[in-house]
Amino acid sequence: MDWKKEKEQYCKGWHTWNNDSIMSYICPLDGRGIRLCIKDYKNAAFLENVLIGDSDAKVIPLAHAYDDSFTHVIVEWKDNHFEVQTATVGEELYILLKCEDQRMKSSSLIIQGLSLYNLGASIRKYADKEKACLILESGNNRCFVYSTAEENGELYVPLCTPYLSVDLQGEIGISTNAIKSVEEIKCIIEDVRAAYYANSKMYGDKSELYRAMQIAQAWDTIYDPIMRAPITTVSRIWNKQWGGYVLFCWDTYFGALMQSLDNKVLAYSNVFAITDSITTDGFIPNYVCQNGFKSFDRSQPPVGSSVVLNIYNRYKEKWFLEQVFDKLLSWNRWFYEKRRTKNGLLTWGSNPYAEYYGHHLEHDGVGDWQGASYESGLDNSPMYESIPFDYESHLFMLDDVGL
C-alpha cells in the first residue's frame, strides 16, 4: 500500500478544509482557493469569515460529503439570508448561492482569491469584453473562476488579494475553468446531491443519525500543511484559539472510528495524526497542536488500540497495524507503569515537567488535581470533585473502575 499516494489522491481537487471560514474552498496541495465574503451597505458591515457557532452569522449545516462532492448550508447574517450549495466533479468546483429577493441593492457578494500555506500561489483578476474572472496559479496549475452575475465594481473592501464583486441578489453561480449558466450549475449540483443522499440510505432507519454524525465530522475536517493531510478536530473555533489546530486524544480516535464506516483514508489519517504525536515518555498526549506543543503531563483514556482493532477488522490491511502498533503498545505500558495506585490498580494523574510547570501553564492543572481530571476525558464532570490528589505521586487517591 502506497499511503502517501493514496493520501495525496484524496487531497486533490477542491475542499472546505481552510479552517478560517466554511465559505472558503481550497486546493490544499498547492494553496489555491477562494472565499465568499459579504459587504452589507445597509449595516456598514463586512463578513469575511463564517464559522459554525462563531460570530454573528447563524449557520445551519444541512449536508457535507466527506469528499466535498456536495455541501449545503444556510447562512443568516444581519439582513442577509442565503443558502449555499457546492459540488465538486473531478478537478472542478461549482457553487450555487440563493438569496432572498431584494428590491434594492443592499449587499455585495465578494469572491476573493486565496493563497494559503505560503506555497506561492498567485491570484490575479482578468477582465475582457465577455467576462471577468479570477486566475489562480501555482506552479503549472492554473484555474479560472467565473461568476454568472455581472461585476458591480465594488472597490472598498478590507481585502489584500484580487476578487470579483457582484450584487447579492437572486441566484448566483460560480464555476471553475468553464463559464456555466445558473441552470447548468443547478443540474450538476442536483446530480451530486442525489448521490450524497443515496449513500446515507444504506443505513436504513438510521440514515438521519448517520448524516448528523457525518455532517459534523466533515465540517470539522481541515487541512494540516505540515502533515499534508486532512485532520478532524473538535471545533474550528477552538482551532483558532489554539493558533492553528488542536487535536484531542480520544476525541480523534472516536472520530476516526465513526469515519471508518465509509471513509478509510480520513479514518487512517486521523489515527496516524494523533498516534504520531506520542511523547518522549511514551504516551499519547491529551492534546497536541500544530507547533508541536502537547500535554507532556497527562494522557487521556487509552482507547487507541480498541479503535485501531475495529478499523483493521473492517479493512484488513496489515500495514495499517504496523504503522501504529509499537506506539500503542508503549502507551498501554505507560499507563500500567505510571498510573497505578498503592493498591496496584489504575487511576488518573498529571505529572509536572520542568519546561513549563510553574510558569504560564499553571492554570492548566499541570501536576495538579485539575490535570488528572482532564486526563479522565471527563473534563467538567463533578465525579472527581471529592477525590483527594497525592502530590508526591501526582495521582488521584482513587482506584478508578472506568479506567
Backbone torsions as a table, in degrees:
resi	resn	phi	psi	omega
1	MET	NA	125.1	176.3
2	ASP	-94.9	89.5	-174.9
3	TRP	-62.8	-41.2	-179.4
4	LYS	-59.0	-44.1	-179.6
5	LYS	-66.6	-42.7	-179.5
6	GLU	-65.4	-39.9	179.2
7	LYS	-66.1	-44.2	180.0
8	GLU	-65.5	-36.3	177.1
9	GLN	-62.7	-39.1	179.0
10	TYR	-66.2	-32.2	-176.2
11	CYS	-83.9	-8.5	-179.8
12	LYS	-66.8	158.7	177.2
13	GLY	80.9	-161.4	-172.6
14	TRP	-98.2	139.4	-179.1
15	HIS	-143.9	162.0	177.6
16	THR	-93.7	33.0	-167.2
17	TRP	-90.6	8.4	172.8
18	ASN	-81.8	115.4	-172.8
19	ASN	-59.1	-30.0	-170.3
20	ASP	-62.3	-34.6	-174.2
21	SER	-153.0	135.0	175.8
22	ILE	-74.5	-10.0	175.9
23	MET	-101.4	36.1	170.9
24	SER	-123.8	148.4	-174.0
25	TYR	-135.3	123.9	-168.6
26	ILE	-132.0	155.2	166.3
27	CYS	-101.8	95.0	-165.8
28	PRO	-65.3	-29.8	-174.3
29	LEU	-67.5	-28.0	178.9
30	ASP	-122.6	5.9	170.6
31	GLY	80.3	10.0	176.7
32	ARG	-83.9	151.0	176.5
33	GLY	-175.8	175.2	172.6
34	ILE	-134.4	157.6	177.2
35	ARG	-136.0	137.9	176.6
36	LEU	-95.1	123.3	178.9
37	CYS	-123.4	163.9	179.6
38	ILE	-128.7	131.1	169.2
39	LYS	-106.8	119.4	-177.6
40	ASP	-102.8	113.0	-177.7
41	TYR	-75.8	-38.9	-176.9
42	LYS	-61.9	-40.6	-177.1
43	ASN	-102.7	4.4	-179.3
44	ALA	49.5	53.1	-175.1
45	ALA	-134.4	158.2	179.6
46	PHE	-133.7	126.7	178.5
47	LEU	-105.2	106.2	-177.1
48	GLU	-94.8	-44.5	-178.1
49	ASN	-124.2	142.5	178.8
50	VAL	-124.3	123.9	175.0
51	LEU	-129.7	145.1	179.1
52	ILE	-66.8	120.5	178.9
53	GLY	87.1	-0.3	-177.9
54	ASP	-118.9	160.9	178.0
55	SER	61.2	-170.4	-177.8
56	ASP	-95.5	11.6	175.5
57	ALA	-93.6	130.2	176.7
58	LYS	-91.7	128.4	-178.3
59	VAL	-118.2	129.9	174.3
60	ILE	-113.1	102.4	-178.8
61	PRO	-81.5	118.0	-175.3
62	LEU	-102.2	-30.2	-178.3
63	ALA	-162.2	151.8	174.8
64	HIS	-166.3	105.3	175.2
65	ALA	-67.9	145.9	178.9
66	TYR	-55.6	-40.3	-176.8
67	ASP	-88.1	10.0	178.1
68	ASP	65.5	16.1	177.5
69	SER	-65.8	-23.9	178.2
70	PHE	-151.0	132.5	170.9
71	THR	-136.8	155.7	-178.3
72	HIS	-154.1	120.5	177.1
73	VAL	-137.8	155.0	169.6
74	ILE	-113.0	134.1	-179.1
75	VAL	-124.1	131.4	176.1
76	GLU	-123.3	119.1	-177.7
77	TRP	-142.9	115.7	-176.4
78	LYS	53.1	-121.7	-179.7
79	ASP	-95.5	12.4	-177.0
80	ASN	-104.8	121.6	179.5
81	HIS	-127.8	118.2	-177.1
82	PHE	-151.4	160.3	174.1
83	GLU	-121.0	148.2	-178.0
84	VAL	-126.1	124.7	172.4
85	GLN	-118.4	140.4	179.8
86	THR	-131.5	154.5	174.3
87	ALA	-139.5	141.6	170.1
88	THR	-118.3	131.7	177.5
89	VAL	-130.3	109.0	-174.4
90	GLY	63.2	-123.4	-179.1
91	GLU	-96.4	7.5	-174.0
92	GLU	-107.2	149.2	-179.9
93	LEU	-118.0	137.6	177.0
94	TYR	-132.0	131.8	-178.2
95	ILE	-127.9	136.4	173.4
96	LEU	-124.1	118.6	178.3
97	LEU	-112.0	123.8	178.7
98	LYS	-116.4	128.2	178.0
99	CYS	-128.5	161.6	178.4
100	GLU	-63.2	140.9	179.7
101	ASP	-62.5	137.4	179.3
102	GLN	-126.8	135.0	-175.9
103	ARG	-72.1	-26.3	-179.3
104	MET	-132.9	155.6	178.6
105	LYS	-64.9	119.6	-179.5
106	SER	-128.3	-16.5	-179.9
107	SER	-150.0	156.5	174.3
108	SER	-119.2	142.7	170.0
109	LEU	-92.0	125.1	179.6
110	ILE	-106.8	122.3	178.1
111	ILE	-105.4	98.0	-171.8
112	GLN	-95.3	138.1	172.2
113	GLY	-80.3	142.4	-177.8
114	LEU	-121.6	144.7	171.0
115	SER	-125.5	110.9	-170.0
116	LEU	-113.9	158.4	169.1
117	TYR	64.4	18.5	176.3
118	ASN	57.6	36.7	-178.0
119	LEU	-96.0	1.4	174.3
120	GLY	86.1	13.4	176.7
121	ALA	-65.0	142.9	-179.6
122	SER	-120.9	152.1	-179.9
123	ILE	-128.9	134.8	170.4
124	ARG	-141.7	155.9	178.7
125	LYS	-103.9	136.6	-179.9
126	TYR	-128.0	138.1	179.2
127	ALA	-140.6	132.0	170.7
128	ASP	-128.2	-168.7	-176.2
129	LYS	-66.9	-23.4	-176.7
130	GLU	-86.7	-48.6	-171.6
131	LYS	-163.2	142.8	171.2
132	ALA	-88.6	150.6	178.3
133	CYS	-155.6	163.6	169.6
134	LEU	-98.8	144.4	175.0
135	ILE	-118.6	117.0	179.8
136	LEU	-106.0	125.5	-176.3
137	GLU	-131.0	142.0	173.9
138	SER	-153.7	112.7	-175.7
139	GLY	61.0	-125.3	177.8
140	ASN	-90.4	1.9	-178.3
141	ASN	-92.7	129.2	178.5
142	ARG	-134.3	138.9	-178.1
143	CYS	-138.4	136.2	175.6
144	PHE	-104.3	136.2	180.0
145	VAL	-118.7	121.7	-177.5
146	TYR	-117.5	153.5	172.5
147	SER	-120.9	146.6	177.9
148	THR	-75.8	-20.0	-177.8
149	ALA	-90.1	154.1	179.4
150	GLU	-77.8	145.4	176.9
151	GLU	-63.6	143.4	179.2
152	ASN	-109.1	0.9	172.9
153	GLY	78.3	17.2	179.9
154	GLU	-64.5	125.3	-177.9
155	LEU	-116.1	-13.5	-174.3
156	TYR	-100.6	81.8	176.4
157	VAL	-135.3	148.1	-175.8
158	PRO	-84.5	56.7	-177.9
159	LEU	-125.3	153.1	-176.2
160	CYS	-115.3	5.6	176.9
161	THR	-125.0	157.5	-178.0
162	PRO	-58.5	153.5	-176.8
163	TYR	-154.3	164.0	167.7
164	LEU	-105.4	147.7	-179.4
165	SER	-133.1	125.9	-179.5
166	VAL	-136.7	159.9	176.6
167	ASP	-65.6	135.5	177.7
168	LEU	-84.0	82.6	-177.5
169	GLN	-145.4	142.2	172.8
170	GLY	62.1	-132.5	-178.8
171	GLU	-113.6	130.4	-178.3
172	ILE	-124.4	128.3	177.2
173	GLY	-108.7	145.4	176.2
174	ILE	-129.7	135.0	-179.2
175	SER	-143.0	157.5	178.9
176	THR	-108.8	138.4	169.8
177	ASN	67.4	-6.1	175.2
178	ALA	-152.6	137.2	178.1
179	ILE	-75.0	121.3	179.8
180	LYS	-120.3	149.5	174.6
181	SER	-82.5	165.7	176.5
182	VAL	-58.3	-42.3	-178.6
183	GLU	-64.7	-39.0	177.9
184	GLU	-65.2	-41.3	178.5
185	ILE	-65.2	-39.1	177.3
186	LYS	-58.6	-43.8	-179.1
187	CYS	-64.0	-42.3	179.2
188	ILE	-63.1	-44.7	-179.0
189	ILE	-65.7	-39.2	-178.8
190	GLU	-62.8	-36.7	178.8
191	ASP	-63.6	-46.8	-178.6
192	VAL	-73.4	-30.1	176.4
193	ARG	-62.5	-44.6	179.7
194	ALA	-62.4	-40.6	179.1
195	ALA	-65.4	-38.6	179.7
196	TYR	-61.6	-48.4	-177.8
197	TYR	-73.5	-27.7	176.1
198	ALA	-64.9	-35.9	-180.0
199	ASN	-61.9	-40.9	-177.5
200	SER	-72.3	-19.4	-179.0
201	LYS	-66.3	-19.3	179.5
202	MET	-64.4	-16.4	179.2
203	TYR	-93.0	7.4	172.7
204	GLY	58.6	-128.5	-177.2
205	ASP	-72.3	-4.0	175.5
206	LYS	-101.1	12.0	-175.2
207	SER	-63.6	-38.1	178.6
208	GLU	-69.4	-37.3	176.3
209	LEU	-62.5	-43.9	178.2
210	TYR	-60.1	-47.1	-177.1
211	ARG	-63.9	-39.4	179.4
212	ALA	-60.7	-44.3	177.7
213	MET	-66.1	-47.2	-173.3
214	GLN	-68.3	-38.5	179.0
215	ILE	-62.2	-44.9	179.7
216	ALA	-62.0	-43.5	179.1
217	GLN	-62.2	-42.7	-175.5
218	ALA	-69.8	-41.7	-179.3
219	TRP	-69.4	-23.8	178.9
220	ASP	-93.7	7.7	175.1
221	THR	-86.3	129.7	179.4
222	ILE	-129.7	179.1	-179.7
223	TYR	-109.6	133.6	173.7
224	ASP	-105.1	110.8	-177.0
225	PRO	-71.1	-14.0	177.3
226	ILE	-76.2	-49.8	176.9
227	MET	-81.3	-11.8	-174.9
228	ARG	52.5	51.6	-174.8
229	ALA	-153.6	154.7	172.7
230	PRO	-78.2	142.9	174.7
231	ILE	-133.9	151.5	-178.3
232	THR	-112.5	114.7	-175.8
233	THR	-99.0	173.4	179.6
234	VAL	-83.7	-19.5	-176.7
235	SER	-169.1	127.4	174.8
236	ARG	-65.6	-31.6	178.2
237	ILE	-63.5	-45.5	178.2
238	TRP	-63.5	-36.5	178.4
239	ASN	-56.8	-43.6	178.6
240	LYS	-62.2	-41.9	-178.2
241	GLN	-67.3	-26.3	-179.1
242	TRP	-96.5	6.3	171.9
243	GLY	89.5	8.6	-179.9
244	GLY	167.4	-71.4	171.8
245	TYR	-156.0	161.7	171.1
246	VAL	-141.5	129.2	173.9
247	LEU	-107.1	133.3	174.0
248	PHE	-103.3	148.8	-166.4
249	CYS	-59.6	-75.8	-173.0
250	TRP	-73.5	-22.1	173.4
251	ASP	-59.2	-43.3	-177.7
252	THR	-69.3	-40.9	177.2
253	TYR	-64.0	-44.4	179.8
254	PHE	-65.2	-37.2	176.1
255	GLY	-61.5	-43.3	178.3
256	ALA	-62.0	-37.4	178.7
257	LEU	-63.1	-43.4	178.2
258	MET	-65.0	-43.0	-178.8
259	GLN	-64.3	-29.8	-174.6
260	SER	-67.0	-11.9	175.2
261	LEU	-54.2	-40.9	-176.8
262	ASP	-152.6	18.4	177.3
263	ASN	-144.3	87.9	-175.6
264	LYS	-63.4	-45.8	-173.9
265	VAL	-62.0	-46.1	-179.5
266	LEU	-66.0	-39.5	177.8
267	ALA	-62.4	-48.6	178.4
268	TYR	-59.8	-44.7	-176.7
269	SER	-58.4	-42.2	-179.8
270	ASN	-71.8	-38.6	176.2
271	VAL	-60.4	-45.6	-179.7
272	PHE	-64.9	-41.2	-176.6
273	ALA	-60.3	-46.5	-176.6
274	ILE	-79.4	-36.0	-179.4
275	THR	-69.1	-37.6	179.9
276	ASP	-71.4	-7.3	177.1
277	SER	-84.2	7.8	-177.4
278	ILE	-49.7	139.4	-177.9
279	THR	-80.8	168.4	177.6
280	THR	-66.1	-20.5	176.7
281	ASP	-80.6	-10.4	172.6
282	GLY	99.2	20.3	177.3
283	PHE	-127.2	154.8	175.0
284	ILE	-77.6	125.2	-173.5
285	PRO	-73.6	161.1	175.5
286	ASN	-57.9	-40.4	177.5
287	TYR	-149.2	158.7	174.7
288	VAL	-144.5	142.6	-178.9
289	CYS	-116.2	171.7	-175.7
290	GLN	-64.4	-22.9	-177.8
291	ASN	-91.4	11.5	179.5
292	GLY	86.2	-5.5	177.7
293	PHE	-73.3	139.9	-177.5
294	LYS	-152.1	171.5	-179.8
295	SER	-83.0	98.4	-179.8
296	PHE	-78.9	-7.6	-176.5
297	ASP	-96.1	-19.8	-170.3
298	ARG	-153.1	158.8	176.2
299	SER	-112.0	-148.2	173.6
300	GLN	-150.1	172.5	-177.3
301	PRO	-49.6	129.9	-172.9
302	PRO	-78.9	71.1	-178.1
303	VAL	-91.3	-4.0	-172.3
304	GLY	-56.6	-46.2	-177.0
305	SER	-63.2	-41.1	179.2
306	SER	-64.2	-43.3	179.0
307	VAL	-63.4	-46.4	-179.0
308	VAL	-61.8	-40.2	178.2
309	LEU	-62.4	-43.0	177.9
310	ASN	-61.1	-43.8	-179.7
311	ILE	-67.1	-41.1	177.8
312	TYR	-60.2	-43.8	-179.1
313	ASN	-62.3	-20.2	178.8
314	ARG	-83.9	-39.6	-172.9
315	TYR	-111.1	-17.0	174.4
316	LYS	55.6	42.8	177.9
317	GLU	-108.4	107.1	-173.0
318	LYS	-63.2	-33.7	-178.0
319	TRP	-61.3	-30.0	177.8
320	PHE	-61.7	-45.0	177.1
321	LEU	-63.1	-42.0	-177.4
322	GLU	-62.7	-28.8	-179.9
323	GLN	-67.5	-31.2	-170.0
324	VAL	-121.0	-9.2	-170.1
325	PHE	-57.1	-51.3	-175.2
326	ASP	-61.8	-38.3	-178.6
327	LYS	-70.9	-39.4	177.9
328	LEU	-67.7	-37.5	176.9
329	LEU	-63.5	-42.3	177.7
330	SER	-60.3	-42.3	-179.2
331	TRP	-62.7	-46.8	179.9
332	ASN	-62.3	-41.2	-179.9
333	ARG	-67.7	-35.5	178.4
334	TRP	-59.9	-44.2	178.0
335	PHE	-58.8	-43.2	-178.0
336	TYR	-66.7	-35.4	-176.4
337	GLU	-84.8	-33.5	-169.7
338	LYS	-110.1	-7.6	-174.2
339	ARG	-127.3	37.1	177.4
340	ARG	-105.4	138.8	176.6
341	THR	-81.1	-179.2	178.4
342	LYS	-65.2	-19.2	177.7
343	ASN	-84.2	-3.6	179.5
344	GLY	84.7	5.2	179.1
345	LEU	-102.8	174.7	-171.0
346	LEU	-94.7	149.4	176.9
347	THR	-150.6	-177.2	-179.1
348	TRP	-101.2	153.8	-179.9
349	GLY	-155.9	-179.6	177.4
350	SER	-155.0	116.3	-175.1
351	ASN	-98.9	128.9	175.8
352	PRO	-66.2	151.6	175.8
353	TYR	-139.3	142.0	-164.6
354	ALA	-60.5	-36.1	-171.4
355	GLU	-64.2	-32.9	-174.6
356	TYR	-122.3	-25.6	-172.9
357	TYR	-62.3	132.7	-179.8
358	GLY	89.0	1.7	-179.4
359	HIS	-117.7	-130.9	-170.4
360	HIS	-72.5	-10.2	-178.6
361	LEU	-102.1	11.7	-179.9
362	GLU	-58.7	-35.6	-178.9
363	HIS	-66.4	-17.4	-175.5
364	ASP	-82.9	0.6	177.8
365	GLY	81.3	18.2	-179.1
366	VAL	-62.0	124.6	179.8
367	GLY	72.2	18.2	-173.0
368	ASP	-133.8	178.0	179.0
369	TRP	-56.3	-42.4	-176.6
370	GLN	-63.5	-41.3	178.1
371	GLY	-61.7	-39.9	177.9
372	ALA	-65.6	-38.7	176.8
373	SER	-62.5	-41.4	177.2
374	TYR	-61.8	-36.2	-178.4
375	GLU	-62.2	-28.9	179.2
376	SER	-66.8	-17.0	-175.5
377	GLY	81.9	-8.6	179.7
378	LEU	-103.8	66.6	-164.3
379	ASP	-51.2	-47.4	-172.5
380	ASN	-108.2	18.1	-179.6
381	SER	-71.9	139.9	175.3
382	PRO	-76.6	-0.7	-173.8
383	MET	-56.2	-34.8	-173.1
384	TYR	-103.5	8.2	-173.4
385	GLU	-61.3	-33.2	-177.4
386	SER	-97.6	5.0	-176.5
387	ILE	-86.3	124.3	178.8
388	PRO	-72.4	155.4	-178.5
389	PHE	-116.3	130.4	-179.7
390	ASP	-89.5	111.0	-175.5
391	TYR	-80.2	-3.5	172.4
392	GLU	-85.9	-48.0	179.6
393	SER	-89.9	-15.6	-176.2
394	HIS	59.7	42.7	178.2
395	LEU	-128.9	154.6	168.9
396	PHE	-63.6	144.2	173.8
397	MET	-87.8	70.2	-171.3
398	LEU	-160.0	133.2	168.2
399	ASP	-91.2	106.8	-170.9
400	ASP	-87.7	113.6	-177.5
401	VAL	-62.4	-37.1	-179.3
402	GLY	-61.6	-39.1	179.0
403	LEU	-76.9	NA	NA
